[in-house]
Amino acid sequence: MIIASRYIPMSFFTKASVFCTTVALLVIAGACGGPRGGEKSEAGFVLKVSSVVSGTPLDGGVKVLCKSQDSTIADYKTTLDSSFSATLPKGSWNIYLVGFAGPVAWSGSTYCGTVYYDIAKDTETINITLTPANCALAIYQSMIYEGVGRFDEAHFDQEVFAP
């Protein structure tokens, strides 16, 4: 009695098993290749800012400051629209946010908040509570007034025009 109508040579199984073994070893080696002592692994840190805080729209924009607990890592400071992504090294961070509820950039009521967070995974969800009362702290005052009331730099020619 013939069970299979096709003949598969034994060399096929040998090649397939060698291929599967090689792939399995590469996967295992990759899984064990995490950061060693002293190395810093990077986390994809995605910061999404809600356009509304307690029913108040933050149409005036949001400023963020990330301060690492590791003194060898520089602070990260930027302004945000509705979403922003950045890559930060894994580790302990103080994340400060200032939101503006005005109709134009950097105007209106301010809402401030911070969170201390230890980024340990590749994907993190961080919740920060923003309130007007927090804005009295010095760190927020410097963020609020940085750039306010200043014009962009312009250099005008002081020479007398002569044809």
OpenMM code with the backbone's topology and positions (N, CA, C; nanometers):
from openmm import Vec3, app, unit

residues = "MET ILE ILE ALA SER ARG TYR ILE PRO MET SER PHE PHE THR LYS ALA SER VAL PHE CYS THR THR VAL ALA LEU LEU VAL ILE ALA GLY ALA CYS GLY GLY PRO ARG GLY GLY GLU LYS SER GLU ALA GLY PHE VAL LEU LYS VAL SER SER VAL VAL SER GLY THR PRO LEU ASP GLY GLY VAL LYS VAL LEU CYS LYS SER GLN ASP SER THR ILE ALA ASP TYR LYS THR THR LEU ASP SER SER PHE SER ALA THR LEU PRO LYS GLY SER TRP ASN ILE TYR LEU VAL GLY PHE ALA GLY PRO VAL ALA TRP SER GLY SER THR TYR CYS GLY THR VAL TYR TYR ASP ILE ALA LYS ASP THR GLU THR ILE ASN ILE THR LEU THR PRO ALA ASN CYS ALA LEU ALA ILE TYR GLN SER MET ILE TYR GLU GLY VAL GLY ARG PHE ASP GLU ALA HIS PHE ASP GLN GLU VAL PHE ALA PRO".split()
positions = [
    Vec3(0.0831, -0.1157, 0.0000),
    Vec3(0.0000, 0.0000, 0.0000),
    Vec3(0.0890, 0.1239, 0.0000),
    Vec3(0.0594, 0.2210, -0.0881),
    Vec3(0.1363, 0.3443, -0.0998),
    Vec3(0.0573, 0.4551, -0.0297),
    Vec3(0.1217, 0.5189, 0.0679),
    Vec3(0.0554, 0.6256, 0.1430),
    Vec3(0.0790, 0.7608, 0.0766),
    Vec3(0.1996, 0.7897, 0.0361),
    Vec3(0.2314, 0.9183, -0.0264),
    Vec3(0.2629, 0.8949, -0.1719),
    Vec3(0.2070, 0.9780, -0.2566),
    Vec3(0.2307, 0.9609, -0.3984),
    Vec3(0.3562, 1.0334, -0.4430),
    Vec3(0.4128, 1.1209, -0.3583),
    Vec3(0.5343, 1.1930, -0.3954),
    Vec3(0.6480, 1.1478, -0.3070),
    Vec3(0.7613, 1.1444, -0.3641),
    Vec3(0.8810, 1.1064, -0.2913),
    Vec3(0.9561, 1.2331, -0.2529),
    Vec3(0.9830, 1.2530, -0.1248),
    Vec3(1.0618, 1.3668, -0.0775),
    Vec3(1.1965, 1.3121, -0.0335),
    Vec3(1.3038, 1.3586, -0.0974),
    Vec3(1.4354, 1.3053, -0.0621),
    Vec3(1.4733, 1.3418, 0.0816),
    Vec3(1.5506, 1.2561, 0.1441),
    Vec3(1.5928, 1.2753, 0.2816),
    Vec3(1.6766, 1.4022, 0.2977),
    Vec3(1.7483, 1.4426, 0.1926),
    Vec3(1.8302, 1.5636, 0.2023),
    Vec3(1.7438, 1.6873, 0.2277),
    Vec3(1.6166, 1.6855, 0.1845),
    Vec3(1.5263, 1.7972, 0.2112),
    Vec3(1.5059, 1.8150, 0.3615),
    Vec3(1.4814, 1.7050, 0.4331),
    Vec3(1.4601, 1.7125, 0.5777),
    Vec3(1.5859, 1.7585, 0.6496),
    Vec3(1.7021, 1.7155, 0.6011),
    Vec3(1.8283, 1.7560, 0.6620),
    Vec3(1.8492, 1.9056, 0.6436),
    Vec3(1.8263, 1.9562, 0.5235),
    Vec3(1.8419, 2.0999, 0.4973),
    Vec3(1.7407, 2.1806, 0.5784),
    Vec3(1.6171, 2.1337, 0.5846),
    Vec3(1.5137, 2.2051, 0.6593),
    Vec3(1.5464, 2.2082, 0.8079),
    Vec3(1.5958, 2.0982, 0.8626),
    Vec3(1.6267, 2.0966, 1.0056),
    Vec3(1.7470, 2.1852, 1.0369),
    Vec3(1.8459, 2.1906, 0.9471),
    Vec3(1.9609, 2.2791, 0.9669),
    Vec3(1.9145, 2.4244, 0.9618),
    Vec3(1.8280, 2.4575, 0.8670),
    Vec3(1.7766, 2.5938, 0.8556),
    Vec3(1.6986, 2.6327, 0.9818),
    Vec3(1.6078, 2.5467, 1.0273),
    Vec3(1.5278, 2.5768, 1.1466),
    Vec3(1.6152, 2.5899, 1.2707),
    Vec3(1.7165, 2.5057, 1.2831),
    Vec3(1.8079, 2.5133, 1.3969),
    Vec3(1.8851, 2.6444, 1.3945),
    Vec3(1.9315, 2.6857, 1.2765),
    Vec3(2.0052, 2.8116, 1.2636),
    Vec3(1.9170, 2.9301, 1.3017),
    Vec3(1.7938, 2.9328, 1.2513),
    Vec3(1.7017, 3.0413, 1.2842),
    Vec3(1.6741, 3.0435, 1.4348),
    Vec3(1.6524, 2.9270, 1.4948),
    Vec3(1.6256, 2.9201, 1.6390),
    Vec3(1.7436, 2.9730, 1.7194),
    Vec3(1.8661, 2.9389, 1.6805),
    Vec3(1.9848, 2.9876, 1.7514),
    Vec3(1.9992, 3.1390, 1.7377),
    Vec3(1.9701, 3.1938, 1.6194),
    Vec3(1.9776, 3.3389, 1.6011),
    Vec3(1.8741, 3.4113, 1.6869),
    Vec3(1.7540, 3.3557, 1.6963),
    Vec3(1.6504, 3.4163, 1.7794),
    Vec3(1.6909, 3.4125, 1.9263),
    Vec3(1.7436, 3.3002, 1.9718),
    Vec3(1.7879, 3.2881, 2.1114),
    Vec3(1.9026, 3.3839, 2.1392),
    Vec3(1.9983, 3.3936, 2.0479),
    Vec3(2.1121, 3.4842, 2.0671),
    Vec3(2.0654, 3.6289, 2.0711),
    Vec3(1.9697, 3.6656, 1.9880),
    Vec3(1.9169, 3.8016, 1.9888),
    Vec3(1.8417, 3.8326, 2.1173),
    Vec3(1.7704, 3.7350, 2.1701),
    Vec3(1.6956, 3.7562, 2.2938),
    Vec3(1.7881, 3.7734, 2.4129),
    Vec3(1.9038, 3.7138, 2.4076),
    Vec3(1.9988, 3.7236, 2.5183),
    Vec3(2.0937, 3.8406, 2.5012),
    Vec3(2.0788, 3.9194, 2.3983),
    Vec3(2.1729, 4.0276, 2.3707),
    Vec3(2.1301, 4.1612, 2.4276),
    Vec3(2.0665, 4.1644, 2.5424),
    Vec3(2.0220, 4.2890, 2.6059),
    Vec3(2.1388, 4.3713, 2.6539),
    Vec3(2.1107, 4.4864, 2.7123),
    Vec3(2.2177, 4.5737, 2.7581),
    Vec3(2.2970, 4.5118, 2.8719),
    Vec3(2.4251, 4.5316, 2.8685),
    Vec3(2.5140, 4.4836, 2.9740),
    Vec3(2.5321, 4.5941, 3.0760),
    Vec3(2.5971, 4.5654, 3.1852),
    Vec3(2.6196, 4.6644, 3.2901),
    Vec3(2.6828, 4.7910, 3.2354),
    Vec3(2.6258, 4.9045, 3.2679),
    Vec3(2.6809, 5.0324, 3.2253),
    Vec3(2.6294, 5.0818, 3.0917),
    Vec3(2.5721, 4.9940, 3.0080),
    Vec3(2.5198, 5.0380, 2.8790),
    Vec3(2.3820, 5.0984, 2.8986),
    Vec3(2.3482, 5.1944, 2.8159),
    Vec3(2.2164, 5.2565, 2.8222),
    Vec3(2.1352, 5.2108, 2.7022),
    Vec3(2.0185, 5.1584, 2.7289),
    Vec3(1.9277, 5.1197, 2.6226),
    Vec3(1.8306, 5.2345, 2.5992),
    Vec3(1.7914, 5.2560, 2.4750),
    Vec3(1.7015, 5.3664, 2.4421),
    Vec3(1.5575, 5.3174, 2.4410),
    Vec3(1.4679, 5.3995, 2.4889),
    Vec3(1.3252, 5.3691, 2.4862),
    Vec3(1.2579, 5.4652, 2.3903),
    Vec3(1.1654, 5.4151, 2.3128),
    Vec3(1.0862, 5.5031, 2.2286),
    Vec3(0.9834, 5.5715, 2.3167),
    Vec3(1.0040, 5.6949, 2.3486),
    Vec3(0.9197, 5.7688, 2.4425),
    Vec3(0.8262, 5.8570, 2.3621),
    Vec3(0.6983, 5.8254, 2.3634),
    Vec3(0.6005, 5.9026, 2.2876),
    Vec3(0.5148, 5.9805, 2.3858),
    Vec3(0.5157, 6.1105, 2.3717),
    Vec3(0.4388, 6.1975, 2.4592),
    Vec3(0.3203, 6.2510, 2.3814),
    Vec3(0.2014, 6.2193, 2.4266),
    Vec3(0.0796, 6.2698, 2.3623),
    Vec3(0.0097, 6.3597, 2.4620),
    Vec3(-0.0167, 6.4801, 2.4203),
    Vec3(-0.0792, 6.5781, 2.5076),
    Vec3(-0.2248, 6.5939, 2.4678),
    Vec3(-0.3132, 6.5807, 2.5646),
    Vec3(-0.4549, 6.6019, 2.5386),
    Vec3(-0.4777, 6.7488, 2.5066),
    Vec3(-0.5699, 6.7754, 2.4168),
    Vec3(-0.5991, 6.9148, 2.3820),
    Vec3(-0.6875, 6.9809, 2.4866),
    Vec3(-0.7360, 6.9026, 2.5837),
    Vec3(-0.8249, 6.9557, 2.6857),
    Vec3(-0.7787, 6.9086, 2.8231),
    Vec3(-0.7723, 7.0015, 2.9198),
    Vec3(-0.7436, 6.9681, 3.0588),
    Vec3(-0.8633, 7.0137, 3.1404),
    Vec3(-0.9337, 6.9201, 3.2006),
    Vec3(-1.0534, 6.9505, 3.2819),
    Vec3(-1.1515, 7.0401, 3.2064),
    Vec3(-1.1733, 7.0122, 3.0801),
    Vec3(-1.2676, 7.0889, 3.0001),
    Vec3(-1.2107, 7.2152, 2.9388),
    Vec3(-1.0861, 7.2490, 2.9684),
    Vec3(-1.0233, 7.3704, 2.9153),
    Vec3(-0.9304, 7.3336, 2.8000),
    Vec3(-0.9534, 7.3882, 2.6801),
    Vec3(-0.8636, 7.3571, 2.5678),
    Vec3(-0.7272, 7.4239, 2.5856),
    Vec3(-0.6225, 7.3535, 2.5484),
    Vec3(-0.4859, 7.4070, 2.5552),
    Vec3(-0.4436, 7.4558, 2.4172),
    Vec3(-0.5216, 7.5480, 2.3620),
    Vec3(-0.4945, 7.5990, 2.2279),
    Vec3(-0.3686, 7.6843, 2.2215),
    Vec3(-0.3212, 7.7335, 2.3358),
    Vec3(-0.2012, 7.8173, 2.3389),
    Vec3(-0.0717, 7.7397, 2.3324),
    Vec3(-0.0784, 7.6063, 2.3340),
    Vec3(0.0414, 7.5237, 2.3224),
    Vec3(0.0854, 7.4622, 2.4540),
    Vec3(0.1876, 7.3781, 2.4454),
    Vec3(0.2414, 7.3072, 2.5614),
    Vec3(0.3932, 7.3088, 2.5529),
    Vec3(0.4574, 7.3345, 2.6669),
    Vec3(0.6035, 7.3258, 2.6764),
    Vec3(0.6377, 7.2072, 2.7652),
    Vec3(0.7454, 7.1373, 2.7321),
    Vec3(0.7878, 7.0216, 2.8109),
    Vec3(0.9363, 7.0320, 2.8420),
    Vec3(0.9726, 6.9872, 2.9615),
    Vec3(1.1118, 6.9806, 3.0051),
    Vec3(1.1317, 6.8452, 3.0707),
    Vec3(1.2284, 6.7682, 3.0224),
    Vec3(1.2616, 6.6378, 3.0800),
    Vec3(1.4005, 6.6477, 3.1409),
    Vec3(1.4099, 6.6216, 3.2715),
    Vec3(1.5373, 6.6282, 3.3428),
    Vec3(1.5716, 6.4881, 3.3923),
    Vec3(1.6851, 6.4355, 3.3466),
    Vec3(1.7294, 6.3027, 3.3870),
    Vec3(1.7899, 6.3067, 3.5266),
    Vec3(1.7732, 6.1982, 3.6001),
    Vec3(1.8374, 6.1846, 3.7303),
    Vec3(1.9860, 6.1540, 3.7140),
    Vec3(2.0255, 6.1114, 3.5938),
    Vec3(2.1657, 6.0845, 3.5610),
    Vec3(2.2287, 6.2154, 3.5147),
    Vec3(2.3239, 6.2665, 3.5906),
    Vec3(2.3831, 6.3975, 3.5604),
    Vec3(2.4631, 6.3992, 3.4305),
    Vec3(2.4917, 6.2833, 3.3721),
    Vec3(2.5662, 6.2798, 3.2461),
    Vec3(2.4743, 6.2964, 3.1250),
    Vec3(2.3431, 6.2945, 3.1466),
    Vec3(2.2468, 6.3084, 3.0369),
    Vec3(2.1900, 6.4498, 3.0392),
    Vec3(2.1952, 6.5177, 2.9262),
    Vec3(2.1475, 6.6562, 2.9163),
    Vec3(1.9957, 6.6632, 2.9279),
    Vec3(1.9474, 6.7780, 2.9751),
    Vec3(1.8033, 6.8020, 2.9816),
    Vec3(1.7474, 6.8085, 2.8402),
    Vec3(1.6202, 6.7729, 2.8262),
    Vec3(1.5523, 6.7783, 2.6975),
    Vec3(1.4368, 6.8762, 2.7102),
    Vec3(1.4337, 6.9789, 2.6249),
    Vec3(1.3319, 7.0836, 2.6332),
    Vec3(1.2763, 7.1093, 2.4939),
    Vec3(1.1425, 7.1210, 2.4841),
    Vec3(1.0809, 7.1487, 2.3552),
    Vec3(0.9403, 7.2044, 2.3743),
    Vec3(0.8782, 7.2449, 2.2647),
    Vec3(0.7380, 7.2860, 2.2643),
    Vec3(0.6600, 7.1825, 2.1847),
    Vec3(0.5321, 7.1664, 2.2173),
    Vec3(0.4518, 7.0610, 2.1563),
    Vec3(0.3279, 7.1152, 2.0881),
    Vec3(0.2836, 7.0409, 1.9892),
    Vec3(0.1512, 7.0620, 1.9329),
    Vec3(0.0610, 6.9598, 2.0008),
    Vec3(-0.0193, 6.8868, 1.9243),
    Vec3(-0.1073, 6.7878, 1.9863),
    Vec3(-0.0357, 6.6566, 2.0164),
    Vec3(0.0762, 6.6293, 1.9495),
    Vec3(0.1518, 6.5082, 1.9814),
    Vec3(0.2977, 6.5299, 1.9451),
    Vec3(0.3815, 6.4512, 2.0067),
    Vec3(0.5248, 6.4668, 1.9876),
    Vec3(0.5909, 6.3357, 2.0243),
    Vec3(0.6995, 6.3014, 1.9575),
    Vec3(0.7728, 6.1819, 1.9974),
    Vec3(0.9199, 6.2147, 2.0119),
    Vec3(0.9812, 6.1489, 2.1052),
    Vec3(1.1232, 6.1701, 2.1314),
    Vec3(1.1818, 6.0391, 2.1795),
    Vec3(1.3112, 6.0219, 2.1612),
    Vec3(1.3793, 5.9045, 2.2132),
    Vec3(1.4639, 5.9485, 2.3307),
    Vec3(1.4330, 5.8938, 2.4458),
    Vec3(1.5059, 5.9244, 2.5680),
    Vec3(1.5715, 5.7970, 2.6190),
    Vec3(1.6891, 5.8068, 2.6780),
    Vec3(1.7494, 5.6875, 2.7378),
    Vec3(1.6620, 5.6356, 2.8514),
    Vec3(1.6600, 5.5035, 2.8672),
    Vec3(1.5875, 5.4461, 2.9797),
    Vec3(1.6518, 5.4966, 3.1078),
    Vec3(1.5706, 5.5164, 3.2085),
    Vec3(1.6211, 5.5645, 3.3356),
    Vec3(1.5181, 5.6500, 3.4052),
    Vec3(1.5614, 5.7200, 3.5075),
    Vec3(1.4726, 5.8013, 3.5903),
    Vec3(1.4674, 5.9443, 3.5390),
    Vec3(1.3455, 5.9958, 3.5207),
    Vec3(1.3249, 6.1287, 3.4640),
    Vec3(1.2233, 6.2071, 3.5455),
    Vec3(1.2438, 6.3367, 3.5579),
    Vec3(1.1416, 6.4308, 3.6026),
    Vec3(1.0899, 6.4969, 3.4762),
    Vec3(0.9598, 6.4850, 3.4518),
    Vec3(0.8994, 6.5395, 3.3304),
    Vec3(0.8053, 6.6526, 3.3715),
    Vec3(0.8339, 6.7735, 3.3223),
    Vec3(0.7574, 6.8931, 3.3559),
    Vec3(0.6812, 6.9395, 3.2323),
    Vec3(0.5536, 6.9763, 3.2507),
    Vec3(0.4727, 7.0296, 3.1409),
    Vec3(0.4038, 7.1579, 3.1831),
    Vec3(0.3950, 7.2513, 3.0888),
    Vec3(0.3176, 7.3743, 3.1068),
    Vec3(0.2247, 7.3857, 2.9867),
    Vec3(0.0942, 7.3937, 3.0116),
    Vec3(-0.0044, 7.4105, 2.9055),
    Vec3(-0.0655, 7.5492, 2.9118),
    Vec3(-0.0909, 7.6078, 2.7962),
    Vec3(-0.1478, 7.7427, 2.7858),
    Vec3(-0.2886, 7.7327, 2.7274),
    Vec3(-0.3854, 7.7967, 2.7931),
    Vec3(-0.5255, 7.7872, 2.7514),
    Vec3(-0.5713, 7.9069, 2.6686),
    Vec3(-0.4790, 7.9872, 2.6197),
    Vec3(-0.5155, 8.1058, 2.5417),
    Vec3(-0.5470, 8.0733, 2.3974),
    Vec3(-0.6050, 8.1694, 2.3260),
    Vec3(-0.6416, 8.1471, 2.1865),
    Vec3(-0.5225, 8.1520, 2.0907),
    Vec3(-0.4102, 8.2101, 2.1350),
    Vec3(-0.2900, 8.2162, 2.0513),
    Vec3(-0.1721, 8.1602, 2.1302),
    Vec3(-0.0619, 8.1371, 2.0612),
    Vec3(0.0547, 8.0726, 2.1224),
    Vec3(0.1024, 8.1441, 2.2478),
    Vec3(0.1253, 8.0645, 2.3508),
    Vec3(0.1843, 8.1068, 2.4782),
    Vec3(0.1029, 8.2158, 2.5470),
    Vec3(-0.0291, 8.2042, 2.5423),
    Vec3(-0.1155, 8.3031, 2.6073),
    Vec3(-0.2245, 8.2324, 2.6873),
    Vec3(-0.2885, 8.3088, 2.7746),
    Vec3(-0.4008, 8.2575, 2.8517),
    Vec3(-0.3587, 8.1949, 2.9831),
    Vec3(-0.4544, 8.1300, 3.0484),
    Vec3(-0.4283, 8.0632, 3.1760),
    Vec3(-0.3278, 7.9509, 3.1562),
    Vec3(-0.2446, 7.9293, 3.2588),
    Vec3(-0.1437, 7.8232, 3.2503),
    Vec3(-0.1814, 7.7086, 3.3432),
    Vec3(-0.1478, 7.5884, 3.2991),
    Vec3(-0.1694, 7.4659, 3.3756),
    Vec3(-0.0362, 7.3930, 3.3790),
    Vec3(0.0101, 7.3575, 3.4998),
    Vec3(0.1438, 7.2997, 3.5146),
    Vec3(0.1373, 7.1682, 3.5912),
    Vec3(0.2314, 7.0807, 3.5607),
    Vec3(0.2395, 6.9545, 3.6327),
    Vec3(0.3701, 6.8843, 3.6048),
    Vec3(0.4050, 6.7930, 3.6937),
    Vec3(0.5277, 6.7154, 3.6782),
    Vec3(0.5033, 6.5734, 3.7242),
    Vec3(0.5865, 6.4856, 3.6784),
    Vec3(0.5838, 6.3479, 3.7246),
    Vec3(0.7274, 6.2973, 3.7256),
    Vec3(0.7599, 6.2208, 3.8281),
    Vec3(0.8877, 6.1501, 3.8319),
    Vec3(0.8580, 6.0134, 3.7745),
    Vec3(0.9361, 5.9708, 3.6755),
    Vec3(0.9061, 5.8433, 3.6111),
    Vec3(1.0335, 5.7690, 3.5778),
    Vec3(1.0308, 5.6391, 3.5996),
    Vec3(1.1434, 5.5527, 3.5661),
    Vec3(1.1078, 5.4770, 3.4389),
    Vec3(1.1655, 5.5186, 3.3269),
    Vec3(1.1381, 5.4538, 3.1985),
    Vec3(1.2189, 5.3252, 3.1931),
    Vec3(1.1487, 5.2119, 3.1965),
    Vec3(1.2152, 5.0825, 3.1991),
    Vec3(1.1773, 4.9958, 3.0796),
    Vec3(1.0644, 5.0237, 3.0169),
    Vec3(1.0166, 4.9430, 2.9045),
    Vec3(1.0306, 5.0208, 2.7748),
    Vec3(1.0104, 4.9513, 2.6636),
    Vec3(1.0187, 5.0170, 2.5333),
    Vec3(0.8984, 5.1067, 2.5073),
    Vec3(0.7850, 5.0759, 2.5675),
    Vec3(0.6651, 5.1569, 2.5520),
    Vec3(0.6127, 5.1914, 2.6906),
    Vec3(0.5890, 5.3173, 2.7145),
    Vec3(0.5436, 5.3630, 2.8457),
    Vec3(0.4214, 5.4533, 2.8305),
    Vec3(0.3314, 5.4478, 2.9263),
    Vec3(0.2200, 5.5414, 2.9356),
    Vec3(0.2396, 5.6201, 3.0638),
    Vec3(0.2483, 5.7513, 3.0513),
    Vec3(0.2747, 5.8374, 3.1657),
    Vec3(0.1604, 5.9375, 3.1778),
    Vec3(0.1009, 5.9459, 3.2947),
    Vec3(-0.0069, 6.0414, 3.3193),
    Vec3(0.0462, 6.1549, 3.4051),
    Vec3(0.0188, 6.2786, 3.3644),
    Vec3(0.0617, 6.3966, 3.4385),
    Vec3(-0.0613, 6.4832, 3.4640),
    Vec3(-0.0822, 6.5211, 3.5894),
    Vec3(-0.1935, 6.6079, 3.6254),
    Vec3(-0.1474, 6.7528, 3.6188),
    Vec3(-0.2161, 6.8337, 3.5379),
    Vec3(-0.1834, 6.9755, 3.5229),
    Vec3(-0.2854, 7.0598, 3.5993),
    Vec3(-0.2357, 7.1508, 3.6849),
    Vec3(-0.3236, 7.2412, 3.7594),
    Vec3(-0.2650, 7.3817, 3.7583),
    Vec3(-0.3491, 7.4859, 3.7713),
    Vec3(-0.2974, 7.6232, 3.7786),
    Vec3(-0.2113, 7.6470, 3.9032),
    Vec3(-0.2421, 7.5817, 4.0145),
    Vec3(-0.1688, 7.6034, 4.1398),
    Vec3(-0.0213, 7.5652, 4.1274),
    Vec3(0.0091, 7.4617, 4.0510),
    Vec3(0.1490, 7.4182, 4.0352),
    Vec3(0.2351, 7.5237, 3.9677),
    Vec3(0.1745, 7.6118, 3.8904),
    Vec3(0.2503, 7.7092, 3.8108),
    Vec3(0.3235, 7.8133, 3.8948),
    Vec3(0.2983, 7.8183, 4.0254),
    Vec3(0.3675, 7.9136, 4.1130),
    Vec3(0.5116, 7.8706, 4.1418),
    Vec3(0.5448, 7.7452, 4.1175),
    Vec3(0.6806, 7.6964, 4.1440),
    Vec3(0.7799, 7.7573, 4.0456),
    Vec3(0.9027, 7.7784, 4.0927),
    Vec3(1.0064, 7.8471, 4.0137),
    Vec3(1.0344, 7.7791, 3.8802),
    Vec3(1.0385, 7.6462, 3.8779),
    Vec3(1.0722, 7.5773, 3.7522),
    Vec3(0.9686, 7.6072, 3.6447),
    Vec3(0.8419, 7.6180, 3.6852),
    Vec3(0.7374, 7.6488, 3.5878),
    Vec3(0.7415, 7.7947, 3.5458),
    Vec3(0.7754, 7.8834, 3.6385),
    Vec3(0.7842, 8.0258, 3.6057),
    Vec3(0.8874, 8.0490, 3.4958),
    Vec3(1.0014, 7.9804, 3.5051),
    Vec3(1.1035, 7.9976, 3.4006),
    Vec3(1.0558, 7.9409, 3.2677),
    Vec3(0.9791, 7.8313, 3.2706),
    Vec3(0.9255, 7.7747, 3.1469),
    Vec3(0.8187, 7.8661, 3.0872),
    Vec3(0.7347, 7.9235, 3.1730),
    Vec3(0.6257, 8.0092, 3.1258),
    Vec3(0.6802, 8.1348, 3.0591),
    Vec3(0.7777, 8.1982, 3.1231),
    Vec3(0.8251, 8.3278, 3.0738),
    Vec3(0.9414, 8.3184, 2.9770),
    Vec3(0.9903, 8.2004, 2.9517),
    Vec3(1.0971, 8.1845, 2.8534),
    Vec3(1.0409, 8.2153, 2.7153),
    Vec3(1.0931, 8.3165, 2.6529),
    Vec3(1.0495, 8.3532, 2.5191),
    Vec3(0.9314, 8.4474, 2.5146),
    Vec3(0.8646, 8.4707, 2.6281),
    Vec3(0.7496, 8.5612, 2.6293),
    Vec3(0.7992, 8.7050, 2.6250),
    Vec3(0.7407, 8.7862, 2.5392),
    Vec3(0.7768, 8.9269, 2.5307),
    Vec3(0.9050, 8.9534, 2.4538),
    Vec3(0.9609, 8.8508, 2.3920),
    Vec3(1.0819, 8.8705, 2.3119),
    Vec3(1.0458, 8.8544, 2.1653),
    Vec3(1.1074, 8.9365, 2.0823),
    Vec3(1.0899, 8.9209, 1.9390),
    Vec3(1.1953, 8.8239, 1.8878),
    Vec3(1.1687, 8.7659, 1.7737),
    Vec3(1.2732, 8.6879, 1.7087),
    Vec3(1.3890, 8.7819, 1.6803),
    Vec3(1.5090, 8.7300, 1.6821),
    Vec3(1.6251, 8.8159, 1.6574),
    Vec3(1.6232, 8.8680, 1.5152),
    Vec3(1.6473, 8.9952, 1.5030),
    Vec3(1.6582, 9.0570, 1.3715),
    Vec3(1.7791, 9.1492, 1.3741),
    Vec3(1.8574, 9.1432, 1.2710),
    Vec3(1.9756, 9.2286, 1.2610),
    Vec3(1.9544, 9.3235, 1.1433),
    Vec3(1.9482, 9.4516, 1.1746),
    Vec3(1.9255, 9.5508, 1.0710),
    Vec3(2.0576, 9.6153, 1.0320),
    Vec3(2.0674, 9.6497, 0.9070),
    Vec3(2.1857, 9.7183, 0.8553),
    Vec3(2.1850, 9.8613, 0.9076),
    Vec3(2.2890, 9.8997, 0.9776),
    Vec3(2.2976, 10.0335, 1.0368),
    Vec3(2.3669, 10.1338, 0.9446),
    Vec3(2.4115, 10.0882, 0.8307),
    Vec3(2.4818, 10.1764, 0.7376),
    Vec3(2.3837, 10.2713, 0.6692),
    Vec3(2.4303, 10.3896, 0.6378),
    Vec3(2.3496, 10.4877, 0.5656),
    Vec3(2.3401, 10.4422, 0.4208),
    Vec3(2.2172, 10.4459, 0.3687),
    Vec3(2.1973, 10.4032, 0.2307),
    Vec3(2.2437, 10.5130, 0.1360),
    Vec3(2.3254, 10.4772, 0.0408),
    Vec3(2.3717, 10.5729, -0.0607),
    Vec3(2.3705, 10.5035, -0.1953),
    Vec3(2.3081, 10.5674, -0.2952),
    Vec3(2.3036, 10.5061, -0.4285),
    Vec3(2.4365, 10.5082, -0.4992),
] * unit.nanometer
topology = app.Topology()
chain = topology.addChain("A")
for resn in residues:
    res = topology.addResidue(resn, chain)
    for name in ("N", "CA", "C"):
        topology.addAtom(name, app.Element.getBySymbol(name[0]), res)
